[in-house]
């Protein structure tokens, strides 16, 4: 079964600080995704990638950057974290509609 | 742009009951449809999908869904729920295999003994 591992699982960051969320997948999927989940908004797509070296903007990319240095790894970067970015972030890999999700990272920006 | 609507925010059922979760979407072209389940504190897990062919598709753990083009719907059903089916269920659509999913807001299902 596809394995998608996110780190850290929990993170507290200060406003204005830099935050990097990491994701690793072991199923050799080309496509990877970052979502955030918020009450009242469901899951929303931030960035996605077709493969190593590629990043594309999703529906809500403002304030986020992404990096895909290899097939296995896909990072989400908050250069200047804000309290509005407090959320649960999910990484996923695979070809839609059947994708595999990680367990999530709970980020709190104070 | 595709949108997904799940009309019920919360559904309460008893173990052994049947359940139907409604999903309606809007999109003008060909579309992938799917359902996911999220247990508390976990990531989402794929249940089933539809793209073409037989409008009734079977998924894991006794779930099935039926596509209706005329109603723009993809409702999820289970004939007899178990307490372990308590979770949040998300309907999702995608117009392209590599460009991510658009999710509904989810339906929380609470199963009581």
Interface residues (C-beta under 8 A of the other chain):
Chain A: X4 X30 X31 X33 X35 X40 X41 X42 X43 X44 X45 X48 X50 X56 X58 X59 X90 X92 X95 X96 X97 X98 X99 X100 X101 X102 X103 X104
Chain B: X32 X33 X34 X42 X43 X44 X45 X46 X49 X51 X90 X92 X93 X94 X96 X97 X98 X99 X100 X101 X102 X103 X104 X105 X106
